[in-house]
Amino acid sequence: MATYVLVHGAYQGGWIWKPVVERLRTAGHQVHAPTLDGCAERHHLVRPGITVATHAQEIAQLLFYEDLARVVLVGTSSGGMVICKAAELARDRIGRLVFVDALALMPGERVGDIVKRVSANETTAETHQRRTAERLKATWHELDTGHYPMLSQPEELTRLLLGPVS
């Protein structure tokens, strides 16, 4: 069975993945959905200096201390940036990366350039995600839902996470 580590985005916590966690565990998989420093039930740990890099370090340390290998590392929203950096830090422990309506910055890109575009011809978040998938030669799937498919369509999202890499 596979090992999944599900990483939330900003203003969220591991709780957001609960419907998907339950389905993956029912299917027999090992699943971790940690809450990162300063978020949700760990909001009391908020402090200056928390960054994508420090959150990525938390994930890399989880992979190390839990001795996880061939992990399916899943990130949503800004969690996409966290899993990118975590994959750099723990490359030998990653089986595949999955971005769920997530940001994955390419060299030279900044978050503000993607989420605050004003021109209709520029890259919306969806266009950015499609372009990034093409650059990474990754598979693209679309669900008819909003920004939180783990809550609105957990069955469909779980099916995609369980599906073979194509």
Secondary structure by P-SEA (a helix, b strand, c coil): cbbbbbbbccccccccaaaaaaaaaaabbbbbbccccccccccccccccccaaaaaaaaaaaaaaacccccbbbbccaaaaaaaaaaaacccccccccccccccccccccccccccccccccccaaaaaaaaaaaacbbbbbcccccccccccaaaaaaaaacccc
